[in-house]
Amino acid sequence: MSHYFLISFLIVSLFISWLIIKHSRAFVRLVKSIFISSRKDIVANPDVMKMVSRHPHLFGFLKQRLNRKSFYGLPLTLLSLVLFYALLLFVGVIQDIITSDPLALTDVRIANLLYAFRNDEALSFFTWVTTLGSAPIIITSSIAFSIVLWIWKKHKYLLPFWLTLAGAQLFSSLGKVVIRRPRPELAFYNEHTFSFPSGHAALSVVFYGFIAYFLFRSIKKWEKKVAVLCAALFIISLIGFSRIYIGVHFLSDVWGGYLLGAIWLVIGITVSEIINRRNPVVSGELHWSVRETKAISIGLLTIGLLIYVVFAMYYRPLINNERVTEQIVVTNDIIKTLDEENLSRYSETLGGNNQEPLNIIITAKDDNELISVMRQAGWSLADPVTLPSLVAMAKAALYKENYSTAPMTPSFWNTRVHDFGFEKPTEAMSARERHHFRIWRTSIIMPNGYHVYVSTGSLDAGIYWFVAHRIAPDIDTERELLFNDLNSTGMVLNSDKIQLVAPTIGNNFIGNQFFTDGKTYLIALK
């Protein structure tokens, strides 16, 4: 990830927001029209009319619950449904974290995937973003927002607002103590609390969500209402992603924090609506003139922004310099060790499903020797996945040009993204087609000190959307190609072909089918 990607991301986000703002009214009208038409058809149905006549009390109750003119009708019904659904999802996430190994492994894969895309520019950017959800900024901004509510005589929003914040913070802290989930091992900096749920995610939902709710009720123009909602969703989403990118939370931590925040936001909105309907806000005389009140509000906003900038500039978390090192296993029997260490014989999808089986296992002195021998064999090391490399890939695919070091989509083995990607052009000399292998460094070492690398390979026979490739189903031919290329270098000390898995027909993460006899080469380099 680079500054090019960040700029592109912001531009795309603004464009999507513009589309939503422009077409939201028409969409709401369409949904409303469909709802009204469907309701009329249902009510006019003879069978429904008979049922209504038989159960007047039940349908009278339902009619009251769907009354759009009363808050205790349709609005409260919708809020109750959202609350109940968010609560069910939150409980489900907790249950998955406690009992579900697959969810935990998927979290680790996503963490490893984002770790592979880390760079200093993006870390700096997302560290700034993550402070938008930090307790000091949220508390300071909440005080400023409360003062704004007070000077504009919107006192009735104060209790629901602070109730929402306090509830989210309290239950977030309780969740960490009860669940006691450790932080990700690849965190950019150290956090001293437990991981689930994400307090930043929960607080960002209740704080920015409540402000969006207040502005939505206060603003009259529809386009501005939608713009406020888009801005709040953008900030909340960015804060959540920042927590995953800098590695201090798993995806499920952030999702749990969002759900917890949504629960308390719905509670706060419900309390606010009840208070305001029982005691309608009456526009009284302000403490100062409208002009002075606006000036004070702008001043408070400016002070809040300055506090945020200064805090972000001088925010220096304790960087996590401890890198996770896998336990080294010294062995003569690689296949037996794979089983003993619960290391898969297959590559994996992001969700943990098996993909292509390992078809070449190499022992080499170190990474440098492996790269050197692969290059001697005519294979090029793939570029990392960045916005410029993806653009170059798309351009080469569009014009059917060769791109000998084109990036590869990430693939997983033992929850880890591949360490190296090697490729070789076909006779077509086009980025649309290529031979390619993904290689992972393992924690297995031979008695002579040589490292063990596992790999999967296939032939890219086409391309989707100028980025993702379609593989040819016969992956055994690619295995033989690489084996012969390595043999031609004179750097192979010895080799053996073994039955690693049963003959297999499967699909990769895109859905492309492959077949293999299940054999693999054990290759020892000199």
N, C-alpha and C positions, 0 to 999 in steps of 0.2 A: 504494500500500500504506500502511496506517495501523496504529495500535495496535489498532484494532478487528479488523483482519484477523489480526494476530499472536495476539491473544487467542483468536479463533475457531479459528485453526490449532492452537493448543495444546490447546484443548478437544476438537476433532475427533480429534487425535492420541491423546489420552488415552482417548477413547471407543473408538477402533479398537483400541488396546492392550488395553483391558478386554475387548472382544469376543474378541480372539485368546487372551488368558489364560483366559477362561471356556470357550471351545469347543475349545481346542487338543488337549486330551487325547482328546476324542471323535473329532476329526479324525485324530489319529495312530492311534487304534484302528481306524478305518475303513480307512485306508491299509494298515495292517498286516494286517488281515483280508483285504483284496483281494489283497495280495501273497502271503499264505500259500495262499489258495484257488487263485490262478492258478498258483502253483508246484506244488501238488498235481495240478492238472489237466494241467500240462505234463509232469510226471514220469510220470503214469499213462498218457500218450498212447502207443499201441503203436509209432508211428513213432519217437518220441523214445527209447523203450526199446531199439529195435533199434539206433539210432545210438549210444546209450550202450554197448551191448555190443560194437559194432565199434571204438569209440574209448575204451577205458577210461581210458587215461592222460590224455587231454584233459579228459574230464569229471571225472576225479578231481581234476585241477588246478583246474577251475572250481568244484567243490564246496568245495575248501579256500578259494578266494577268496571264497565266499559264506557261509563259516562265521561265524555271529554270535557264537559263544562265544569266539573268538580275535581279538585285535586285528589279527593278521596275515591275518585272513580278511576279512569284510565291512567292518569299520571302515577298514582300510588300503586296501581296494579303493575305497571311496567317497571317501576323502581323495585317493587317486591320481587318480581321475576328476575331482574338483573342481580339483585342481592342474593337470592337463593341460588342462582346459577353460578355466580362467582364463588359463593361459599362451597358449593359442591366441587367445583374445579380446584379450589384451594385445598380442601380435604383430600381430593384425589392426588394432588401433587405430593402432599405430605406422605400419603400411603405409598406412592411410587418410590419416593426417596428412601423410606424405611425398608421396603420389601423388594423393590425392583432393581435387580442387577443391570438389566438392559438399559434403563434410564440413566443410571450412573455412568455406564460405559459410553453412552451417547454423549453425555455431558463432557466426558474426558476427550472424546474425539473432536468435539466442537472446540474445546479449549486448545487442543493440539493444532487444529486447523488454523485458528486465529493466531496462535503463537508463530506459526510459519510465515504469517504475513506482517509480523511486527516490524516496525522501524522507528527511529528516533522522532521523525516528524509526526507520525501518527500518534505515538505515545504522548508527545507533548500536547497535541491537539485534544486527545481524549482525556488527558489529565485535567485540562482546563474545563472540558465538558462535564466531567464527573463531579467537579466542585459545585456545579449548579444544584446538585442533589445532596450536598454535604450538610450536616447538622448546623454548623455555624452560619452558612449562607441562608439556609431555610429559616432558621430562627430569626436572624437579622431582618430578612425580607418579610417574614410574618409580622414582626413588630411594625415595620414600615407600612405594610398593607393594612394593619389594624388601625394605625393612625389615620391613614387615608379614609377608611370606613368611618372613623369617628368624626373627622372634620367635614365629611359630606353627610353626616347624620344618618348613616346606614348601620346603626348600632345593632340592629337585630341579626346581622350577619356574623357578629363577633363570636357569640356562643357556639353556633354550629361550626364555624371555621376552626376555633381552637379545640373543640371536641373532636373534630376530624383529625387534626394534627396529633393530638395527644393519644387518641385511640390507635392510630397507625404506628406511632413510635412505641407505645407500650406493648402492643401485640407483636411488633417486629422484634423487640428485645426479648420478649417471652419466648417467641419461636426459636430464636438463636440458642437460648438456654435449654429449652426442652429438646429440640432436634439435635443440637450439638454436632452439626455437620462441619467437617474440616474445610478450610479454604483450599482452592485449587493449588497444586504444587508449582504451577508456572506463573504465579502472581508476579506482576511487575514490581509491586512494593508490598510491604508487610502490613497486614491488618491483624488486630489483636482480639477480635471477636469472631464468633462462629459465622458460618456462611449463609445458612438458610433461616429466614428469607432475606432478600436484599433490602436493607433499610433505605438505601438511596432510591431504589425503585419505588418502594411504598411511599416514602415522603414526597417524591416527585409527582406521583399520581394525585395525592391528596392536596398538595400545595398548588401546583400549577393547574390541576383539575378544578379546584374550588375557585381559583381566580377566574378561570375560563367560564365557569358556571355563573359567577357574579357578573362578569362582563356580558355574557350571553343574555342575561335577564335585563341588563341595563341598556344595552345597545338596541336601537330600533331598526337599523338597516340590516336586512338579511345577509348581504354579502359580507358585512363586517362581523356579524355573528359567526358565520362559517369560517372566516379568516382567523378569528380568535380560537376556535376549536382546532383548526389545522395547526396553528402555532403551538398550542398546548400539546397536541399529540406529537408533533415533531420534537419538541424539547424533551418530553417524557421518553420517547423512543430513543433519542440520542443518548440520554443519560443511562438508560438501561443497557444499550449496546456498549457504551464506554466501560461499564463495569465488567462486561464479558471480555472485551478486547484487551483491557489492561490486566486481565486474569485474576481479579480479586473475587469473582463470582462465577459460578456455573450458570448456564442458560436457565435451568430449572429454578435456581435461586432468584433470578430476576423475574421470571414468570410468576413465581410465588409472591414476590414483593408487589408486582403489579396487581395480582388478584387481591392481596390483603389491602392495598391502597384503594382499589376499586370498591371493596366492601365498606370501608370507612367513608369513602367519598359519597357513596349512595346513602349511608346513614346520615352524613352531614347535610346533604342536599334535602333529604326527607325532613329532618328536624328544621332546617331553614324554611322550607315551604310551609310546614305546619305553623311555625311561629309567625311568618309573614301573613298567613291567611287568617289566623286568629286575631292578630294585631297588625293590620295593614300598615305599611310604611307610609307615613304622611310627610310630604315635603314641607318641612318647617323652615324657619329662618336660619341660615347658616351662621356660623361663628364669625366668619369674615365674608367679604363680597365674593361673588362667583369668580371674579378675576383673581383675587388674592388666594382663594381656595385652590384654583387650578395651578397657580404659581407654586404654592406649598406642595401640592401633589407632585408636580414635575420636579421640584427640588428634592423631595424624598426619593423619587425614582432615580434621580441622578446620583444621590448619595449612595443608594443601594448598588447601583452599577459600579461606582468607584470602589466601594467596599469589596465587591466581587472581584474586580480587576486586581486590586492590591492583594487580596487573599490568594487569588490564583497565581499571581506573579511570585509570591513568597511562599507558596505551598511547597514544602520539601518533604514528602513522605520518605520513610526509611526504605530505600531500594532493596529489593530482595536479591542479593548476590549469590544466594545458595541455589545452585542448579541441581535438579534431580538427576541422580546417577543410578542407573539400573545395576542391580547386583551382577557382578561378573561371574560367569559360569565357565569353568575350564573343562573341556571334554574331548574325547576322541570320537564319540558317537553323537553326531549332530541330530539325527532324527529322534533318537531316544531322548535327548535333552529337550527337544521341542515339546515332546509329550510331558516330560517331567516338570517342565516350567510352565505348562499350560499355554504354550505359544501355538497359535493357530497354523494349520497347514494351508490356509486360504487367505487371500486378501479380503477386505471387508468394505461394506458400504458405510455411510455415515450412521445408519441405524443399526449396524452390527450384523447384517445379513452376509453370508458368504458370497464371494465373487470368484474370480479365477483362482485356482490353486497355484501354489508356488511351483514354478517350473524350472528354475535354475537357482542353485545355491552355490555361492562362491566364497572361498577363503582367500583373503589377501592380507598383505602386511599391514596396510592402513588405507585410509581414504585416497590418499594421493596415488598410491600404486594402482588401486582399482580404477580411478579416473584415467590414469595414464594408459593402462592396458586397454580399456574400453575405447579410448581415442585411437590407439594403434590398430584396433580391430575395425575402425571406420565408423565408430559411433560418437555422436556429439552430445555434450552435456547440455540439457535443456535450460533455457532462461527461466528465472523465477516468474511467477504469475504477478504481473503488475499491469496497471492501466496501459502504459506505453507498449508492453509486450503483447497485450491482448489486442490493442489497435493494430500493431504490426502483423499479428496473426490473422486478424480479420481482413486486412488489406491483401496479404499474400494469398489467402484463400479466395478472395473475390477475384483477383487477377490471375489465379492459378500459378502463382510464383513459388519458388522454393524458399523455405525459411528453416534452415538446417538446425537451428537451436530454439524452435518454437516452444512456448511453455506448455505444460501438461496440466490437465485437471487433477486435483489432489485425489489420491487413493489411500486407503488405510490398511494397516496390518498391526495387530496387537494394539489397537486404538490410536496408533501413530500415523502421521502423514509420511509419505515416502521421503527419504533423505536425498535421493538422486533420481533424475530422470534422464535417460539416454535415448537417442533417436537416430535413425538412419533413413535417408530419402529413398523412395522407390524409383523405378525407371521413369515415372511420370514427372519427377522433380517438381512436385507441387506440395504446398502446405496442406492440401486436402488429403493427401495420402502419405503415410510414413510408417516405418517399423519403429516400435518404441518399447522400452522396458522401464519399469519403476523398481527401484532398489531401496531396501531398508537395511540399515545397520542394526545388528542384533547385539545382545549382551553376551553372546557366546564367543569364547576364545579357544582356539586349539592349543594343545600343549606347547607348540613351537611359538606361541605368541601371536599367531595370525588371527585376524578378526573374521567372523562369519557374517555374510550378507545374503539376504534372501530377496527374490525378485519374481515379478510376473511380467509377461510380455504379450503383445498382440499387434496385429496390423490394423492401422487406421485406414479404412477403405472409403471414407466419405466424411462429410462434416455437417453439423447442424448449426444454423445461425452463425456460421463463420467462426465458431469458437470451440464447441464440443464435437468430438469425432465419433463416428460410427465404426465399430470394429468388425473385422472379418471373423466369422465363427471359428475357423480353424486356428487355434492358438498353438498347436503342437509344431506347425511349420515354423513359427517364429522362434520357438525354443531351439529347433535344429539350426536355424539361421545364426543365432547368436553363438551357439556352441561351435559351429564351424568357423565363424569369424574369430572367436577367441583362440581356437586351435591354430589358426593361420598366423597368429602373432609369434608363436614359439614360446609364449610365456606360461603355457599350461603345464604344470608339473605332472598332474595325474587327474583322471576323471572317472566317474562311474555313473551309470544310468540306473535309477531304482524306481520301484513302484511306490510313489508317495501317497496317493489317494486312489480310490476306485475310479474307473472311467466315468466321466461326469459330463452332463449337459446342464448348463446353467445360464444365468443372465447377469450382466454387469449392472452398475447403478443406473445407467440410462435405460436399461431394458434390452440391450443388444444380446442376442443369444450367442453362446460359444459352446464348443465341445472339445474334449481332451481325453487322451488315454490315461491321464493321471500320473504320468511318469515325470521324473525330474532329474536333472544332471547335478551331480556333486562335482564341482570343479575347484581344484587347488591350484592357485597361481604360484609361480616360482618366487 
